[in-house]
Amino acid sequence: MRRRNAEAAKPSGRGGKPARPEDEVLPLGSTFAYGFQHVLTMYGGIIAPPLIIGSAAGMDSADIGLLIAACLFVGGAATLLQTLGVPFFGSQLPLVQGVSFAGVATMTAILSGGGGIQAVFGAVIAASVIGLLITPIFAKVIRFFPPVVNGVVITTIGLTLMPVAANWAMGGSAQAEDYGSVSNIGLAALTLAAVLLLSKLGSGTISRLSILLAIVFGTLFAVVIGKADFSGVGEGPVFALPTPFAFGMPTFEVAAIISMCIVILVTLTETTADILAVGEIVDTKVDSKRIANGLRADMLSSALSPVFNSFTQSAFAQNVGLVAITGVKSRFVVSAGGLILVILGLLPVLGRVVAAVPTPVLGGAGIVLFGTVAASGIRTLAKVDYKNNMNLIIVAASIGFGMIPIAAPAFYDQFSSWFSTIFHSGISSAAVMAILLNILFNHIKAGNPEDPSVFAEAPVRVIRTEQLRMLREGDHIKDGKLLDAEGQEIAVVTPGQEQNQPEVK
């Protein structure tokens, strides 16, 4: 008999299936296999921020390793809270949580200003508490996320992640000697080919596990050609408990807190978009209450994470793509991934095994994953009505605006830090533009032209009744000419020429 928690214990649909797709419980083996696939998908993303921040703080390898373990542990705990949920906290959707990239630039700026890692932790705690207080306001924005906005944001999430996949495929570190080498890109291409081949196989199980199996295959091949190194797996402790405030008590600096509040606003925007995106993919109801629960889980996790030496938490967009490509909608699968993350955080030796997966292998799989997110957004945009409105220009301007920081990463470098922090994220840029334009054109309709701009959809073709009566059985168009049933051309005349033509009876 399938297990269900209190929230999921709702009347089942036909065939004994749960009322909500995300409440399906799979066999234990499949649950952890799919969950491990989620861990592999986001592992590179979750360890990158502590690597960057630790290096900026001047930490040695041991302290950076402690940061990485802490981020894995807290990310797993946050994922469990988000997927399983408790009253008022958790969206109960298949969303993986981890350290948000949105705050990396701000945190390194705090460090460069002399605040130290303690000031970073203090700013994260204070800003996250403020974010927790304003989540009800953000939950109300669902009315401003119709398909035209939602589709733009989902599409942009996929497109903005493609540089991450490309960087992984090239090797992950621009300072490496083999960065962008044929061997790195070839390994990524081999992994991509394995994903596509396994997806085509008749077995549904193999197809759903195509990402995981392709990563395993790519890693084994990398071992054979000497591009994977597992020699460091045995170095360091096997088991280690997270130590609260291992780097000292947090300090609270006003400037650092204000700058981190901007990051929290960006995080709330991106998490709202991810909740809506995964709701669309899973095909489940997402209302303002569910968004509020998800955002509160995000902020609570972020507020508590510095206690265990981690940073702001956010939903990982790349795992939204994994839900789409595998079709596995169960939130309990992601909960299993969260449990694996917790174990990795307690067992650094296992984390070192996963860390040994070559970055190009992750890049090859990421191309499919991130492209699937964009494709999901395009599918949503296909449902939008473009007739006699400005929806097409909303889509065009918003996606274009979101692509600016991706095409030109230095575009906002000369702007104020608060502005560049918000709009340096393509996801936030597209979301802000789409929401504002949707309000301007679809909510404030005063001033909208009857015939919208040239960007609007062309009018529907019509034919007058009297013209239809003139046609006979067998009349047809060929090579741009109107022919009768016997293939004879029928004259086409202008209104001024009609009086000189014989009457048709």
N, C-alpha and C positions, 0 to 999 in steps of 0.2 A: 504494500500500500504506500502511496506517495506521501512524503512528509510535506507539511505546509506550516508556515508560521501564522500567527493570529491575523495579520493583515491579509495574507494570501488565502485564508480559509473562506473563500467565497464560493457560491454555487458554480459547479463546473458546467462547461458547455457540452455540446454533443460529443459522444464517444469518450466521456470521462476526462476530457482535456480541461485544464484550468481556465477560468474565465478570462484571465489576463495571460497573454503569451509569455511574458517574462516570469510567470510563476511556475512554469514547467520544471519538473524535477527529472533529470536524466540519471542513468545508472552511474554509480560512484566512479567507476573507472573513466567513463567518458567525461564526467564532470571535471575531474582533475586533469585529464589530458587537454581538454579545451581551456581550462583555467591556466595551465602551464603555457599554452600558446599565447594567452593574453600577457603573461609575464615576459615572455621572450620578445613580444611585440613592443612593449614599452620600456624594457630594461635599459636600453641605451639612453632613452630620454630621461629616465628617473635618476641615473647616476651622473649625467652631464652637469646639472646645476651644482651639486656639491663639489665636483671636480673643479669647476670654474671658480666658485666662491671660496673654496678652501685654498686654491692657488692664489687668489687675490688677497686673502688674509695672511699669506705667508706661512701656511701650515706645512708641516712635514708629511711624508707619505702615511705615517701611522695615524695622524689626526685626520687626514683626508679620508682614510679608510674608515675611521669612526663615523665621520659625517655620512659616508655612503651607506654604511650599515644602518644608521639612524633613519635615513631617508627611506630605505627599503621597509624598515619596521613600521614607521609612521604611515607610509603610503599604504601598506597592507591593512593596518588598523582603520585608516580612513575609508578604504574600499569596503571593508566589512560594514562600517557604519552606513555608508551610502547605499549599499545593495540590500542589506538585511533590514536596516532601519529600526528606530525606536520612536516612540511618540514625539512628533514635531521635528525629528531629525532623520534624514535619509529619503531619497526619492524612490527607493526600491526599484531601480532600473539598472541594467547591466553597464555600469560606468566604473572604470578603473580610476582611482585617485593617485596622485603623485605630486612631486614638487613642480610648481608652475614655472615655466620659462619666463613668464611675464615680469617677474620681479628680479631676474638675475642682474640686469643692467642697473637697476636702482640699488640693489644690495651691494654690488661692487662699487657704486658711486659712494655709498655710505662708508665703505671700507677705505676708499681712497681719500675720503675727507677726514680720516683719523678716528672714526667712531669705534672701530674694532668689531669683532664678531658679536660681542655682547650688545652693542647698539643695534646691530642687525636683528638679533633675536628680540630685543625690546620693541623695535618698530613693528616687527611682524605680529607680536602679541597685541599691542595697542590697536593697530590698524584692523586686525582681524576681529577684535571685540566690537569696534565701530561698524565693521561690515556686518557682523551678526545682528546688530541693532537695526540696520536699514534693509535687511532682507525682505521684510514685508512689502516695501516699496518696489523692489525689483520684481517681486512675484507678480505684481499687477501689470507688468509690461507685456504679458502674454497677449493682450488685445492688440498690441502694436506689432505682433509677430504673425501676420497672416502668411499664407504660402509664398507670396512674393518676397517677403522679408526673410522668412525661414529658409527658403530655397537659396537665396543669395548667400546667407551666412554659411549654410552647409557646404555649398559649392566652394566658397572662399576658404573654409577650413581645409578642404582637400587640396586646393591649389597652393595654399601657403605652406603646407607640409611637404610639398614636393622638393623644395631645396634641402630639407632635412634628409630625405631619401637619397638625393643626389650626393650630398656630402658624405653620408654613410657609404654609398657605393664607391666613392673615391678613396675612402680609407678612414674618414672621420676626423683626422687631424691634419691641418694644412702644413704643419711643421714637419710631418713625417717625410722621409726620403721617397717613399713609394706612393705618396699622395697623388691620386689621379692616374696611376699607372695602368697599363693594359691588363696586368694581372689582377689588380683590384676590381676594375670595372668588369673584367671577364668573369671573375668569381661572382659578382653581383648578377651578371647576365645569366650565369648558370643556375643560380638560385631562382631567378625570375622564371626561367624556362621550366624548372622543376615544379614551381607553383602552378604554372599553366598546364603542364602535362598531368599532374596529379589531380587538378580540378576537372580534367576531361574524363578521367577514368570513371567506369560505371558505378563503382562502390560509393554510396553516399557518405559513408564514414571516412573513407580516404579523402574524398573531395573536401569534406569539412575540415579535415586535419591537414590540408595541403600546405598551409603556411608552416606549421610546426614540422612536418615531415621534410619540407624543402629546406628549412633552416638546419635540421639535423644532417640532411644529405650534403648541403653546402659546407657545413662545418667539417664533416668527415673528409670531404674532398680537399678542404683547406689543409687538414692534417697531412694528407698524402703529399701535397705539393709544398709543404713547409710554410704555410701562411697562417697556421694556428699554433699557439704556444700555450700548453697547459702546465708548463713547468712550475709556475708560481702558485698553483692550486694548493700545494701542501705547506706553503709558507704562512705563518700567522696562526692565531688561535682557531680551534674548530668551533667552539661555542663561546658566546659572549652576550651578557645581558646589557641592554642600553642603560647608561648611567645618566640620571637626570642632571641637567645643568653641568655637563662634563667640562665645559669651557668657562664656567663661572656664571654668576647671576647676571641676568639681562640688565641693561641700562636703558633709560628712556630719554631720548633726545627729540625735541619738538620738530626740528627740521626733518629728521629721519622719519618720524611718524607721519608727517604731512606727505612726504614723498611716497611712503609706503601705502597711504590711503588711496592715492591715485592708482597704484598697482592693484589694490583690492577692488576698486571700481572696474578695472579692466578684467580682473579675474571673475568677478560676478557676471559681467557681460558674456565672457567666453563660456563660463559654466552654464549659464542660461541657454546659450546657443547649443551647447553639447547635449543638455537635457532634452531640448526640443528636437535636436537631430536624432538622438537615439530613440526618442518616442516615435518619430516618423518612421524610422527603420524597423522598429519592433512592431509598429502598427498598434500602439496602445494609447489610451487617453492620457494626456498631460495637461493638467489645469494649473491655475495659479497656486493652489494649495500644495500640489506636488512639487512645483518649482521652488516654493518657499522652503519646503522640507529639505530639498536637495541643497539649496544655497546655505541653509542653516548648518547642515552637515559639513559643507565645505568650510565655512567660517569657524565652526567649533574645532574642526581638525586643525585648521591653520593656527588658531589661538593656542592650542595645546602642543603643537608640534615643536616649538622651541624648547619646551620643557625637556624633550628627548632629543634635542640638538638637530632639529630639522627646520624646514621653512614652509612658506605658504603652499597650501594644497589646492589642487584643481583637477577637474575631470580631464582625462587624456583623450584628445581628439583621435589619435591614431587607433585607439582601441574601439572607437565608434565604427571605424572602417572595418575592423575585424569582425564585429557583429554583423555588418552588412554582407561581407564576402562569404562568411561561413553559414549565415542563416541561423546560427545558434543564438536564440533570444533569451535563454534562461539567465536570470540574474544570479542564480546559485552557482553557475559556471564562473562568473566573475568573482563571486564570494570565495570560491575555491582558489582563484588566482590571488585574492587578497590574503588568504591564509598562507599560501606559498610565499608571498612577499614577507609576511611576518616571520616565517621560518627562516627565510634567507637573511633577514635582519638579525636573527638570533644565532644563525650558523654562518658566519662569514666564509667558511670553506665552500659552502654551496654557492654563495654569491660569487666567489672567485671562479667557480666552474662556469657559471652563466656568463661572467665577464669575459671568459676566454673565447666566446663565440665571436668570430671575426666580424668587424663592423661592415665590410662589404656584403657579407651574407645578409645582415639585417637590412642593408640598403636595397638589395634585390627584392626581398619580400615587401619592403616598404613602398616600392613603386606601385605594386598592386593594391596594397592596403589604402594608401592615401588617395590613389586614383579612384578607388571605390567610394570614398567619402564624397569626392567631387561628383561622381556619377549619381549618387543618391540625391545630391542637391539639384542636379539637372532634372532628375525624375520629378522632384517636387515642383520645380519651375515649369515643367510641362503641364501641370495641373492649373496653372495660373491663367486667368482670362485676360487676353491682351486686346480685346475688341473695344473700341471707343473709350479708351482710357490711357493713362500714362504709365502703365505698368512696365512696358518695355524699356522706357527711358530710366525708370527706377532701377531695373536690373542692370542695364548697361552702365549707368553712372556709378552704382554701388560696387559692382565687381571691379570696374576700372579703378575706382578710388582705393579699393582693398588691395589691388595688385601693385600700387605705387611703391610701398615700402619693400615689396618682394623684388620688384624689378630694379629699384634703386635704394638699397638699404641706407644710404647716407642722405636721403632726401630731406629728412627733418632734423639733421644734425645741428643746423643753425637756429632752430626754434627753441623756445623755452623748454626746460626739462619736463615740466608737467605735460606740455603739449606733445612732445616727442615720445614720452612714455606711453601715452594713450594711442597715438596714431602710428607709432612704429610697428604696432601689431596690425597685420593685414586683416585679421578677423575682427578686431575692434573697429578699425576704419570702415570696413564694409558694413558692419552692424550699425554703427552710428549713422552712416549715410543712408542706408536702407530705411531705418526707422524714421529719420527726419523727412526723407522724401515721401515715404508712405503717408506720414501725417500731412505733409504739405499738399500732396496731390489727391489722396484718397479720403482724408478726414476733413481737411479744409478745402472744400471744392470751389469756393468763391474765386472767380477769375479763371477757372479752367475753361479752355476753348471747347466749342462743340465738336470741332474737328481737331483732334489732338495733333501734335507735331508730326513731322515726317517720320519719326521713329515709331509711331503707332502702327498697328497692323492695318493692312489694306482693307478697304470695305469688301463685304461679301458680294460676289457676282450675282446679278439678277438678269432676267430676261422678261420682256413685256409680254402680256397675254396675246396682243395682236401679232407680235413677231412669232410666237409659238404656233399660232393658227396657220401661218404661212408655210410651215414645214410639213412635209409629207413623209409617208412611210418609206424608209430606206435612205433619206437624205443624210449625208455624212460629210465630215471634214477630212481632207487628205492633202498633205503637202501645202497647207494654208489655204486651200480652195474648198468651196462648198459645192458638193456634187450630189446628183440625185441617185436613185437606186440603180440606174443604168450606167452610171459613171460620167454623165454629162454635166459640165460645169454650169452652175446657176449664177446668173449675173448678180453682182452686188453693187447697188447704186446709192448715191447720196440723196438726201431729201429733195434737192433741187432737180435731180434727174428723174424722179419718180413719174412726173407728168408726161414724159416722153416715152415711157415704157408701156407695152401692151398690157391690158388688164388680165390678170391671172384668174382663171375660173376653176 
